Amino acid sequence: MKWIVVQTAFLGDVVLTLPLCVAIKQFDPEADVVFVTTPAASGVVERCSSVDKVVVFDKRARHRRSSARKVLAQNLHADDAIVLVPHKSFRTLMLVRDMRARRVVTYADAWTRWIADVKVPYPARLHDAQRHLALLTPMSNTAHEVMAMLPIPLTSEHDRAQAKYHVPPGSNPLVVIAPGSVWPTKQWPMASFRELAMRLAQRDCRVVIVGDASVRGQVPESAQCRDASGQTTLPEAAAIIAQANVVVSNDSAPVHLASMCQVPTVAIFGPTIPEFGFGPLGPNGRVVQRTDLACRPCSAHGATACPIGTHACMTHLSVDAVEAVINDLLHAHDENRHAQSTTSIIPSTPTPTAFPTHGAGRPASTQEGQG
């Protein structure tokens, strides 16, 4: 049976869909899994052993016109396939409609519901990776648990070989810092990341900065601190993350790359909250956030500017707070950085009656991910 997964959202959303591919293979070992995704995410998806073929949907350029989109859809030969659609966008609806698939499964609140054979209630209270597994239940009649799908290796031997050039030699703890984000309001101040990196390097931790070219040069390099931003492919950056003792990131794709590899992660949240379902996944994830601000959350994805002009959710998060959580993870897992605890962190969220909702004032400035 051919299974086609259509996920063309941001990189982090794509990464969180990969456990669904693992679950498909567990349910149907002979499955031919085709993953339709963006040009940016294709390199990482190709490294997932549960994906047999990656098809690039260049929705903003090469396939922007309806004629090109229809040719792509026809070439997927989906007439005898089961199509799973976790992405809710209108553009995805248009692509899936042109596929003329035998069976389409999507969420009941997605645009694609208008052409779907099976509409699954959107399980908003679950982590996003767990939510996607719900799309498989109409066929398998089995409750799939996302933690059983992890870890998912997302690198090749070549990626790992290239990653070595960017990692300081030695056996001291390796901390990977990812200071970038698509949305400016989701970025902890660069000055704070810079201070954190310098503190860690002074303690003889090995530090690597990952990200795109916009991050390049923002953190001074030293014998203990390397700046790999803008110098690696995405799979090579994933290979650096996979060998880390701790990853520190804004609420962005590196959190999810680390989660797939079950690497201890410190996720810094500002305008968004982990209860939306995008926090670190697993027993070694931690969240640093302000929980005493009535204005949080202010958006689903972040924004270009703070709606009230303070950006207090990020600027008032101290370096001391983030460093303390890193220390906790490093000390807790000195012997085994992938040690398992008895509780998995799968953040949940109540279904909002209106958006945005506002969090109640709670005194703590740091907390672990919600379980």
N, C-alpha and C positions, 0 to 999 in steps of 0.2 A: 504494500500500500504506500502511495506517495502522500506525505504530509507536508504542507506548505505553511510556514509560519511567517506572517507579515508584520514586521516591527520596524518602522522607519522614524522613530522618535529620536530624542537625544541619545548620546552614547550610553549614559548611565541606564536609561530605560532599556536599551538594547541588551546590555550586559545582564540585567535582571531578568531577561526573557530566556536566557540560556538554560536555566534549570528545567524549563518546560521541554526543551529538546532532549535533555537527559531522561526525563520522565517518559517521553514518547518512546525512546529506545528501550526503556525498561518494560513498558507495556507491550510494545511490538518490536522485538529484536530485529526483524527483517525490514523495518520501516526505512523508506528512502526520505530523509528529512531535508527539505529545501528551505533555506532561510532567506527571505527578501528583506534587505536592509539598506542603509545609506552608504555612500562611498566612504565616509569617515569611519564607520563602524565595521566595515567589511573585513578589514585586516585582522581584527580581534576575533570576530565570529568564525573566520576560516580556521582558527587554531582550536576551536572546540571540536573534539572528536565525535560528538553526537550529531554534528551537522555534516551531511554528505555533500551539499552543494550550497554555495552562497550566490545569490543573484542581487545585483546592485540596482536599486531604484533611485536614480539621480533626479529626484522630484523637483529640484530647484534649477536644473540646467538641462541636461541631455534629454530627460523625459518630461520636461515641463509641458510640452504640447500634447494634446490629447492623442494625436496620431502616433507619436513615439510611445506614449504610455500603452496604447492598445497593442502595438507590436510586441512590447515587452510582456504584456499579459498573455497574449496568444502563445508566445514562445515558452511560457511556463507549463503549457499542456496540463492545465488544472482540471480538465473535464472529468478525470477519474480520480481526483485527489480530495483529501480532507484539508480544508484551509482553516487554520486557527489565526484569529486576528485580535491580538491584544491592544493594538493601536487604535485609538478612537477617532482619528481625524477624518475630515471630509475627503481629503486627497486620497487617503487609504481606501475609503469607500469606492471612489472612482476606479482605482486600480483593481480592486477585488471584483467589482461588477464586471469589468472587462475580461476577467479570467473565466467566467462562466463555469465555476467549479461545481462538482457534484454535490459537495456539502461544505457549508460555511458555518463556523462556530465563532461567536463574538460575544461581547458583553451587551446586556440589555439596554445600556445607555449610550452605546457607541453609534456613530453614524452608520456603520456597516449593518446595524440591526435591520435596516429596511430591506436588505437582500439576503439576510442570514437564514439558514434553516433552523439553527439552534441558537437561542439567546440565553446566556447564562447571567443570572443576577450578579451585579458587580460587588464583590466581597470587600467593601471599603475598609473593614476593620482589620484587615490582614496586611502583612508586609507585601510590597509589590511583587516580589519574586514568588511568594506563596499565592497571591491573587491569580497570577497567570496559570498556575497549575489547575485552577478551577475550570479552565477551558477544556481540559482533558477529561474531566469526570463524566460528561455525557456518554463518552465512548467506553471508558474503562470501568465505571462504577466502583472505583477505588479511590480512597482518600490518599493523595500523594503528599508527602511532607518534604518541604524544600530542604531541610537540613540533611535529609538522606541523599540528596543529589550532590552535596558538596564534599570535598573541594572539586572544582572544575578547572583543570590546567588550561591556560589560555596563551601558552607560549610554545615556540619551537626551539630546537637545539640551536639554530642560528640566532634567534632572539636572545637566548641566554648567553651565548658567546659574545654578542655585541654589547650586552648589558654590563659585562665585566669591565669594559673600558671606562665606565662611568661611576664605578663603585670604588671608594678608597679601599686599599688592601688592609687585611688584618682580620681579627676575630672579635673585635669589640662590637657591641650592639649597633645594628644598622637602622637608622630612622629615615624614612622617606617622607619628604614634605612636598605636598601638592598645593600651592597657594592660589591657583587659578580658579575661575568659574565663568560660565557664560554670562551670568547675571551679576552686575556690580554689587548689588545689595547683599549677595550671598558671600562676598569676599571679606574675610577677616583682614584688617589693615596689613599691608605689606610690611610696614615697619615692625609689626608684631611678629610676623613670620621671620623677619630678618633677625630680630633679637632672639627668638626661640632657637633658630639655627645656630647662632653664635654661642648661645649658652650650651647647647648640646655638644657642639664641637669642642668647646673648652673642657667639657667633662670627658673627652676622648671617645664620645660616640661618633660613629661614622654617619655622615649626613649626605643625602643626595636630594637635590631639588628636581622635580619632574614637572612638566607642563609644556605649553606651546611657546612660540617665540616671544610672545608678549611678556612672559615671565623672565626671560633671559636677562641676566645681569642684575636682577633685583636683590640677590643675596650674595655677599662677597664669598669668593672661593678661598679655600685654605687646604692644608694637607689633609684635614679631616672632613672637609665639606666640598662636594663637587656639584656643579650646576649642569645638569643634563637637559634642562628645559630647552626646547627648540633644536636639540641635537639628536633626538632619537625618533624612530617610528613609534606608533602607538603600541604595537606588540612588544617592542624593546622596552618601552616604559613599563608595560605590564610585567615584563620579566624582572625589572628592577624591583617593582612592588612585591612580586611573589617571593623574593628572598629577604624581605625586610623583617626586622623584629617588631617594628611598629610603623604604621602609616598614619600621617597627620594630614587631614584634608578638610576643606570646606564641604558643605553639602553638595557634592559633585561626583562625577564619574569615578575618580580614584577610590572613593569609599566602596563602590560596588565592585571594582576590580579586586580590591583587597578582600572583600567579602567572599567572592567566588573562590579565592585561594585560601580562605580562612586565616588570613594574616591579621593579627591584632590591630585594631583601628581606632583612632581618635577622630571623631567627626565633629566639626564646629558648625553649629546651627545658629542662624540669625532670623531672617524674615519667615523662614519655613520651620516646621517642627517635625521630629521623627515620627510622630503619630500619623503623619500622612502616608507612611509606609515606605520611606526611603532612607531609614537610618542604617547603621552598620548591622550586618546580619550574622548572628552567631554568638557564641559564648564570650568572645574576646573583643567585642565592640563596645566603645564608650562614646557618650555624647557630652559635649561641653556647650552650654547654652545659658542664656538669661531666662529664668523662669518666673521673674517678678515683674514682667512688663505686660501691661494690659493690651498693648498694641500688637502683640504677637499671637498668632501668625498674621501677617499682612497680605500675603499672596500665596498662590499655590506653587509658583516656580521661582519667585524672586522678581526683581524689577531693576530698572536702570537707576532709580533714585529712591531714597527713603520717602514714603508718603508724608511723614510729618517733619522731615528735615533733620532728624537727630542721628539716625543710624546707631542708636544706643545699643541695640541688640548685638552689634559687632564691636563697636569702638570701646564699649565698656566691659568687654571680656578680657581679662588680664592674661599676660604671658605666664604668670605664676600658676593660674588655674589650669592652663593647658599643659604646662610642664609637669604639674603634680599628677595629672592623669597618665601622662607618658611614663613617669616614674613607677606608678602603680602597675602598669602593664609590664614594664621591663622587669621589675622585681618579682611579679607574680609568675612569670614564665621564663625565669632564668634557665631552668633545666630543660623545658620543652615549650618553645614558643607557640606550638599548636596544641597545647594541652586543652583538654575538653573539660568543661564544667557540667554540672547537672542541669543547668538552665540555659536554654537558647534564647537569644535576644531577637524577637520577631515583633517589632513595634506595631501596635494596632491603633486604630483611630475610630471614634464614633462617626456615624454617617451625619454630616452637617445638614441642618435644615436650610441654612443660607450660608453664603461664602462672601467675604472671609468671616471666620469665627475668631473670637478673641480669647486668649488663655486667661485663666484665673491667676491672680497673684500668688506665687509660691516662693518661699524665701531662698531656696538653694540656687547657687549659680552654676553648679555642675551636677550632672547626674548620669547614671548609666542609661543605656537605651531601655525603652519600655519593654517588658516581657509579657 
